[in-house]
Amino acid sequence: MKGRSAAARLYQWIACLLLISCLFLYACEGDPFPAASAEAAGDNGAPVSGDTANPPTESDDQTLRLPEASGTIVYEGEGVTIDASHTDQGYVMIKSESSAQRLKVSIAADASTYYYDLPDDGAYQTFPLQLGSGAYTVRVMENVEDDLYAVRYGVQLDVQLADENDPFLYPNQYVSFDADSQAVETAHSLAAGLSGEEKIAETFYKFVVRSLAYDGEKAATVQSGYLPDVDETLETGKGICFDYAALLAAMLRAEGIPAKVMIGVVSPEHLYHAWNSVYLNGEWVWMDATLNGTGHRESDYTAEREY
């Protein structure tokens, strides 16, 4: 902590400590997704320009949208860099220098807050602004003791989305892919010659159902903080509900079709689960490739978070 104790940093910032309960993951039988509940205060920082170490990502693909840390609007402090150059496209990019403490990102708007782990490898991570246009508070927090976190660095952002569906077209921590991803190549191959987004979505859905088998062993052993690897899921042909939903979302986004990973509860089993919502013909359509054919209806699902 650069010569300062955790307690000293905490008192200096006068930041309230955050009690973050990391839920253990039990795939579709428990909670396979990192989550937390907390409050924080103490933002700082002003924008600085430029980030030559992280040039924009380029792709010749006309449908594939990839995030860019272009350095137009950048905030820096306490070893943290927040690139807010493309908030209008529904995402923010954050990186941190090496840290002795575990780091988390909180992104809040209105009464909702989303929490994520932040690696300290100096590489940008992409986080969605899925709460719509408006005032956002973006904070990076560090673990100071046990489950207690303090704000290391934070900023306020005024977000005006160009399109409310943009956050669900780009990759992020939960739906991770790039121009070289096998999932993208598979999506392009399957979509070739198909007419209309509805037909593409139907084809992708059937492909995921047919190609994947549920991994019960993984469900029983998956650890807190697990994030899907869509290419690994394709390669192994198996996964938990989180993997199914992330793969389908990645393939749809690769074709320019907005797709959400939904996390919540399925009744009557009270099953903690992940599924998809896909934007087709002007409305969001429920899809669940994991529980396909089990007799569940959309009314059985209660969403808690979306990515």
DRENDO-1510 file (C-alpha; in Angstrom, 1 decimal, always signed):
<recs>
REC; n; res; u; v; w
REC; 1; MET; +0.0; +0.0; +0.0 .
REC; 2; LYS; +3.0; +2.3; -0.8 .
REC; 3; GLY; +4.1; +2.8; +2.8 .
REC; 4; ARG; +0.7; +3.4; +4.3 .
REC; 5; SER; -1.2; +0.9; +6.4 .
REC; 6; ALA; -4.7; -0.2; +5.4 .
REC; 7; ALA; -6.1; +1.6; +8.4 .
REC; 8; ALA; -4.2; +4.9; +7.6 .
REC; 9; ARG; -5.6; +4.8; +4.0 .
REC; 10; LEU; -9.0; +4.2; +5.3 .
REC; 11; TYR; -9.0; +7.1; +7.8 .
REC; 12; GLN; -7.4; +9.5; +5.2 .
REC; 13; TRP; -10.1; +8.9; +2.7 .
REC; 14; ILE; -12.9; +8.8; +5.3 .
REC; 15; ALA; -14.4; +6.1; +3.1 .
REC; 16; CYS; -17.0; +3.9; +4.6 .
REC; 17; LEU; -15.9; +0.3; +4.7 .
REC; 18; LEU; -17.7; -2.0; +2.4 .
REC; 19; LEU; -18.8; -5.4; +3.6 .
REC; 20; ILE; -18.8; -7.5; +0.4 .
REC; 21; SER; -20.1; -11.1; +0.7 .
REC; 22; CYS; -18.7; -13.0; -2.1 .
REC; 23; LEU; -21.3; -15.7; -2.9 .
REC; 24; PHE; -20.0; -19.2; -3.4 .
REC; 25; LEU; -20.8; -20.7; -6.7 .
REC; 26; TYR; -22.9; -23.7; -7.2 .
REC; 27; ALA; -23.7; -23.4; -11.0 .
REC; 28; CYS; -27.4; -24.0; -11.6 .
REC; 29; GLU; -27.8; -25.5; -8.1 .
REC; 30; GLY; -26.4; -22.5; -6.4 .
REC; 31; ASP; -24.9; -19.1; -7.3 .
REC; 32; PRO; -22.2; -19.4; -10.0 .
REC; 33; PHE; -21.7; -15.7; -10.2 .
REC; 34; PRO; -19.6; -13.3; -8.2 .
REC; 35; ALA; -21.8; -10.7; -6.5 .
REC; 36; ALA; -21.7; -8.4; -3.5 .
REC; 37; SER; -23.8; -5.9; -1.6 .
REC; 38; ALA; -22.1; -2.7; -0.3 .
REC; 39; GLU; -22.1; +1.0; -0.1 .
REC; 40; ALA; -19.1; +3.4; -0.6 .
REC; 41; ALA; -18.2; +7.0; -0.7 .
REC; 42; GLY; -15.1; +9.1; -1.5 .
REC; 43; ASP; -14.6; +9.8; -5.2 .
REC; 44; ASN; -11.8; +11.7; -6.7 .
REC; 45; GLY; -9.9; +12.4; -9.9 .
REC; 46; ALA; -10.0; +14.5; -13.0 .
REC; 47; PRO; -9.7; +13.4; -16.6 .
REC; 48; VAL; -6.3; +13.2; -18.2 .
REC; 49; SER; -5.5; +12.5; -21.8 .
REC; 50; GLY; -3.8; +9.8; -23.7 .
REC; 51; ASP; -2.9; +6.2; -23.2 .
REC; 52; THR; -0.3; +5.2; -25.8 .
REC; 53; ALA; +0.3; +1.9; -24.1 .
REC; 54; ASN; -3.2; +0.6; -25.0 .
REC; 55; PRO; -4.0; +1.6; -28.6 .
REC; 56; PRO; -7.6; +1.1; -29.9 .
REC; 57; THR; -8.6; -2.3; -31.0 .
REC; 58; GLU; -9.1; -2.7; -34.7 .
REC; 59; SER; -11.2; -5.1; -36.7 .
REC; 60; ASP; -12.3; -5.4; -40.3 .
REC; 61; ASP; -15.5; -7.1; -39.2 .
REC; 62; GLN; -18.4; -4.8; -39.9 .
REC; 63; THR; -20.7; -6.5; -37.4 .
REC; 64; LEU; -18.2; -7.1; -34.6 .
REC; 65; ARG; -18.0; -4.4; -32.0 .
REC; 66; LEU; -14.9; -4.4; -29.9 .
REC; 67; PRO; -14.1; -2.0; -27.0 .
REC; 68; GLU; -11.3; +0.6; -27.3 .
REC; 69; ALA; -9.3; +2.3; -24.7 .
REC; 70; SER; -8.7; +5.3; -27.0 .
REC; 71; GLY; -7.6; +7.7; -24.3 .
REC; 72; THR; -10.0; +10.6; -25.2 .
REC; 73; ILE; -11.3; +10.7; -21.6 .
REC; 74; VAL; -9.1; +9.1; -19.0 .
REC; 75; TYR; -9.1; +9.4; -15.2 .
REC; 76; GLU; -6.0; +8.3; -13.2 .
REC; 77; GLY; -5.1; +8.1; -9.6 .
REC; 78; GLU; -3.7; +5.7; -6.9 .
REC; 79; GLY; -2.4; +3.3; -9.6 .
REC; 80; VAL; -5.9; +3.0; -11.3 .
REC; 81; THR; -6.8; +4.1; -14.8 .
REC; 82; ILE; -10.4; +4.5; -16.0 .
REC; 83; ASP; -10.9; +5.1; -19.7 .
REC; 84; ALA; -14.3; +6.6; -20.2 .
REC; 85; SER; -13.9; +7.5; -23.9 .
REC; 86; HIS; -16.8; +5.4; -25.1 .
REC; 87; THR; -19.4; +5.6; -22.4 .
REC; 88; ASP; -21.9; +6.5; -25.1 .
REC; 89; GLN; -21.4; +3.0; -26.5 .
REC; 90; GLY; -22.2; +1.4; -23.2 .
REC; 91; TYR; -18.9; +0.5; -21.6 .
REC; 92; VAL; -16.0; +1.7; -19.5 .
REC; 93; MET; -12.5; +0.2; -19.4 .
REC; 94; ILE; -10.5; +0.0; -16.1 .
REC; 95; LYS; -7.0; -1.2; -15.3 .
REC; 96; SER; -4.8; -1.2; -12.2 .
REC; 97; GLU; -1.1; -1.5; -11.4 .
REC; 98; SER; +0.0; -4.4; -9.3 .
REC; 99; SER; -1.6; -4.4; -5.8 .
REC; 100; ALA; -0.9; -6.3; -2.6 .
REC; 101; GLN; -4.7; -6.2; -1.9 .
REC; 102; ARG; -7.6; -7.8; -3.8 .
REC; 103; LEU; -9.4; -5.2; -5.9 .
REC; 104; LYS; -13.0; -4.8; -6.9 .
REC; 105; VAL; -14.9; -2.5; -9.2 .
REC; 106; SER; -18.3; -1.1; -8.3 .
REC; 107; ILE; -20.5; +0.6; -10.9 .
REC; 108; ALA; -23.6; +2.3; -9.6 .
REC; 109; ALA; -26.5; +4.2; -11.1 .
REC; 110; ASP; -29.8; +5.1; -9.5 .
REC; 111; ALA; -30.4; +2.5; -6.7 .
REC; 112; SER; -28.5; -0.4; -8.4 .
REC; 113; THR; -24.8; -1.4; -8.0 .
REC; 114; TYR; -22.8; -4.0; -9.9 .
REC; 115; TYR; -19.6; -5.5; -8.4 .
REC; 116; TYR; -16.7; -7.1; -10.3 .
REC; 117; ASP; -13.2; -8.4; -9.5 .
REC; 118; LEU; -10.4; -6.4; -11.0 .
REC; 119; PRO; -7.1; -8.1; -11.9 .
REC; 120; ASP; -4.0; -6.1; -11.1 .
REC; 121; ASP; -2.1; -7.2; -14.2 .
REC; 122; GLY; -2.1; -3.7; -15.8 .
REC; 123; ALA; -4.4; -4.8; -18.6 .
REC; 124; TYR; -7.8; -3.1; -19.3 .
REC; 125; GLN; -11.0; -4.9; -18.3 .
REC; 126; THR; -14.3; -3.9; -20.0 .
REC; 127; PHE; -17.3; -3.3; -17.8 .
REC; 128; PRO; -20.8; -2.7; -19.2 .
REC; 129; LEU; -23.0; +0.4; -18.4 .
REC; 130; GLN; -26.1; -1.7; -18.4 .
REC; 131; LEU; -28.2; +0.6; -16.2 .
REC; 132; GLY; -29.0; +3.0; -19.0 .
REC; 133; SER; -28.2; +6.7; -19.5 .
REC; 134; GLY; -27.7; +8.9; -16.4 .
REC; 135; ALA; -25.3; +9.6; -13.6 .
REC; 136; TYR; -22.9; +6.7; -12.7 .
REC; 137; THR; -20.4; +6.3; -9.9 .
REC; 138; VAL; -17.4; +4.1; -10.8 .
REC; 139; ARG; -15.1; +3.1; -8.0 .
REC; 140; VAL; -12.1; +0.8; -7.6 .
REC; 141; MET; -12.0; -0.6; -4.0 .
REC; 142; GLU; -9.3; -2.6; -2.2 .
REC; 143; ASN; -9.5; -5.2; +0.4 .
REC; 144; VAL; -8.2; -3.9; +3.7 .
REC; 145; GLU; -9.1; -6.6; +6.2 .
REC; 146; ASP; -11.2; -9.8; +6.0 .
REC; 147; ASP; -14.3; -8.9; +4.0 .
REC; 148; LEU; -13.8; -5.1; +4.4 .
REC; 149; TYR; -13.1; -2.9; +1.4 .
REC; 150; ALA; -12.2; +0.8; +1.1 .
REC; 151; VAL; -12.4; +3.1; -1.9 .
REC; 152; ARG; -9.0; +3.5; -3.6 .
REC; 153; TYR; -10.2; +5.7; -6.4 .
REC; 154; GLY; -13.5; +6.7; -8.0 .
REC; 155; VAL; -15.1; +9.1; -10.5 .
REC; 156; GLN; -18.6; +10.3; -11.4 .
REC; 157; LEU; -19.6; +9.9; -15.0 .
REC; 158; ASP; -22.5; +11.4; -17.0 .
REC; 159; VAL; -23.5; +8.6; -19.4 .
REC; 160; GLN; -25.6; +9.3; -22.5 .
REC; 161; LEU; -26.0; +6.1; -24.5 .
REC; 162; ALA; -26.2; +6.4; -28.3 .
REC; 163; ASP; -28.5; +3.4; -28.1 .
REC; 164; GLU; -29.9; +1.7; -25.0 .
REC; 165; ASN; -29.0; -1.7; -26.4 .
REC; 166; ASP; -25.3; -0.9; -27.0 .
REC; 167; PRO; -24.1; -2.3; -23.7 .
REC; 168; PHE; -25.3; -5.7; -24.9 .
REC; 169; LEU; -23.3; -5.7; -28.2 .
REC; 170; TYR; -19.8; -5.4; -26.8 .
REC; 171; PRO; -17.7; -8.0; -25.0 .
REC; 172; ASN; -17.2; -7.6; -21.3 .
REC; 173; GLN; -15.9; -9.6; -18.3 .
REC; 174; TYR; -18.9; -11.9; -18.4 .
REC; 175; VAL; -19.2; -12.2; -22.2 .
REC; 176; SER; -15.6; -12.2; -23.3 .
REC; 177; PHE; -14.5; -12.5; -26.9 .
REC; 178; ASP; -12.4; -10.8; -29.5 .
REC; 179; ALA; -11.8; -10.8; -33.3 .
REC; 180; ASP; -9.8; -14.1; -33.0 .
REC; 181; SER; -12.3; -16.0; -30.8 .
REC; 182; GLN; -13.5; -19.3; -32.1 .
REC; 183; ALA; -17.0; -18.4; -30.9 .
REC; 184; VAL; -16.9; -15.4; -33.3 .
REC; 185; GLU; -15.7; -17.6; -36.2 .
REC; 186; THR; -18.4; -20.2; -35.4 .
REC; 187; ALA; -21.0; -17.5; -35.3 .
REC; 188; HIS; -20.0; -16.1; -38.7 .
REC; 189; SER; -19.9; -19.6; -40.2 .
REC; 190; LEU; -23.3; -20.5; -39.0 .
REC; 191; ALA; -24.9; -17.2; -40.0 .
REC; 192; ALA; -23.5; -17.3; -43.5 .
REC; 193; GLY; -26.4; -17.4; -45.9 .
REC; 194; LEU; -29.1; -16.9; -43.3 .
REC; 195; SER; -31.7; -14.2; -43.7 .
REC; 196; GLY; -32.9; -12.2; -40.8 .
REC; 197; GLU; -31.8; -11.9; -37.1 .
REC; 198; GLU; -34.6; -14.2; -35.9 .
REC; 199; LYS; -33.4; -17.1; -38.0 .
REC; 200; ILE; -29.8; -16.4; -36.9 .
REC; 201; ALA; -30.8; -16.4; -33.2 .
REC; 202; GLU; -32.8; -19.6; -33.7 .
REC; 203; THR; -29.8; -21.3; -35.4 .
REC; 204; PHE; -27.4; -20.2; -32.7 .
REC; 205; TYR; -29.7; -21.4; -29.9 .
REC; 206; LYS; -30.2; -24.8; -31.4 .
REC; 207; PHE; -26.4; -25.0; -32.0 .
REC; 208; VAL; -25.6; -24.4; -28.3 .
REC; 209; VAL; -28.3; -26.8; -27.2 .
REC; 210; ARG; -27.0; -29.5; -29.5 .
REC; 211; SER; -23.3; -28.9; -29.0 .
REC; 212; LEU; -23.0; -28.6; -25.2 .
REC; 213; ALA; -23.5; -31.1; -22.4 .
REC; 214; TYR; -24.1; -30.0; -18.8 .
REC; 215; ASP; -21.0; -30.4; -16.7 .
REC; 216; GLY; -22.2; -31.7; -13.3 .
REC; 217; GLU; -18.6; -32.1; -11.9 .
REC; 218; LYS; -17.8; -28.5; -12.7 .
REC; 219; ALA; -21.1; -27.4; -11.1 .
REC; 220; ALA; -20.1; -29.1; -7.9 .
REC; 221; THR; -16.5; -27.7; -7.8 .
REC; 222; VAL; -16.7; -24.2; -9.4 .
REC; 223; GLN; -15.1; -21.5; -7.3 .
REC; 224; SER; -16.1; -18.0; -6.4 .
REC; 225; GLY; -15.2; -15.4; -9.0 .
REC; 226; TYR; -15.5; -17.9; -11.9 .
REC; 227; LEU; -15.8; -16.3; -15.4 .
REC; 228; PRO; -16.8; -18.2; -18.6 .
REC; 229; ASP; -14.3; -18.8; -21.4 .
REC; 230; VAL; -16.5; -19.1; -24.5 .
REC; 231; ASP; -13.8; -20.7; -26.6 .
REC; 232; GLU; -13.0; -23.3; -23.9 .
REC; 233; THR; -16.7; -24.1; -23.7 .
REC; 234; LEU; -16.8; -24.7; -27.5 .
REC; 235; GLU; -13.7; -26.8; -27.4 .
REC; 236; THR; -14.8; -29.0; -24.5 .
REC; 237; GLY; -18.4; -29.2; -25.5 .
REC; 238; LYS; -19.6; -28.9; -21.9 .
REC; 239; GLY; -20.3; -26.3; -19.3 .
REC; 240; ILE; -22.5; -25.0; -16.6 .
REC; 241; CYS; -25.5; -22.6; -17.1 .
REC; 242; PHE; -23.2; -19.6; -17.0 .
REC; 243; ASP; -21.1; -21.0; -19.8 .
REC; 244; TYR; -24.2; -21.8; -22.0 .
REC; 245; ALA; -25.5; -18.2; -21.6 .
REC; 246; ALA; -22.1; -16.6; -22.2 .
REC; 247; LEU; -21.5; -18.6; -25.4 .
REC; 248; LEU; -24.9; -17.8; -26.9 .
REC; 249; ALA; -24.5; -14.1; -26.0 .
REC; 250; ALA; -21.1; -13.9; -27.5 .
REC; 251; MET; -22.2; -15.5; -30.8 .
REC; 252; LEU; -25.2; -13.3; -31.1 .
REC; 253; ARG; -23.2; -10.1; -30.3 .
REC; 254; ALA; -20.7; -11.2; -33.0 .
REC; 255; GLU; -23.5; -10.9; -35.5 .
REC; 256; GLY; -24.7; -7.5; -34.2 .
REC; 257; ILE; -27.7; -8.9; -32.3 .
REC; 258; PRO; -28.1; -7.5; -28.8 .
REC; 259; ALA; -28.0; -10.3; -26.2 .
REC; 260; LYS; -28.0; -10.2; -22.4 .
REC; 261; VAL; -26.8; -12.8; -19.9 .
REC; 262; MET; -29.5; -12.9; -17.3 .
REC; 263; ILE; -28.9; -14.1; -13.7 .
REC; 264; GLY; -31.6; -14.9; -11.3 .
REC; 265; VAL; -34.0; -17.5; -9.9 .
REC; 266; VAL; -36.1; -20.2; -11.7 .
REC; 267; SER; -39.3; -21.5; -10.1 .
REC; 268; PRO; -40.7; -23.7; -8.7 .
REC; 269; GLU; -37.3; -25.2; -7.9 .
REC; 270; HIS; -35.8; -21.9; -6.7 .
REC; 271; LEU; -32.9; -22.6; -9.0 .
REC; 272; TYR; -30.2; -20.0; -9.1 .
REC; 273; HIS; -29.5; -19.8; -12.8 .
REC; 274; ALA; -28.2; -18.0; -15.9 .
REC; 275; TRP; -30.1; -17.6; -19.2 .
REC; 276; ASN; -30.4; -15.2; -22.1 .
REC; 277; SER; -32.6; -12.4; -23.3 .
REC; 278; VAL; -32.2; -11.5; -27.0 .
REC; 279; TYR; -33.4; -8.4; -28.8 .
REC; 280; LEU; -35.5; -9.4; -31.8 .
REC; 281; ASN; -38.1; -7.5; -33.8 .
REC; 282; GLY; -38.1; -4.7; -31.3 .
REC; 283; GLU; -38.5; -6.7; -28.1 .
REC; 284; TRP; -36.4; -8.8; -25.7 .
REC; 285; VAL; -37.0; -12.5; -26.1 .
REC; 286; TRP; -36.3; -15.1; -23.4 .
REC; 287; MET; -34.0; -18.0; -24.2 .
REC; 288; ASP; -32.6; -20.7; -22.0 .
REC; 289; ALA; -30.3; -23.2; -23.8 .
REC; 290; THR; -29.4; -25.0; -20.5 .
REC; 291; LEU; -33.0; -25.9; -19.5 .
REC; 292; ASN; -34.2; -26.4; -23.0 .
REC; 293; GLY; -37.1; -28.9; -23.1 .
REC; 294; THR; -37.6; -29.1; -19.4 .
REC; 295; GLY; -41.0; -27.4; -19.5 .
REC; 296; HIS; -40.1; -24.1; -17.9 .
REC; 297; ARG; -41.8; -21.0; -19.1 .
REC; 298; GLU; -40.6; -17.4; -19.2 .
REC; 299; SER; -43.0; -16.6; -16.3 .
REC; 300; ASP; -40.9; -19.0; -14.1 .
REC; 301; TYR; -37.9; -16.7; -14.3 .
REC; 302; THR; -37.1; -13.8; -12.0 .
REC; 303; ALA; -34.1; -11.8; -13.1 .
REC; 304; GLU; -31.8; -10.2; -10.6 .
REC; 305; ARG; -28.9; -9.0; -12.7 .
REC; 306; GLU; -28.1; -8.6; -16.4 .
REC; 307; TYR; -24.8; -8.3; -18.3 .
</recs>
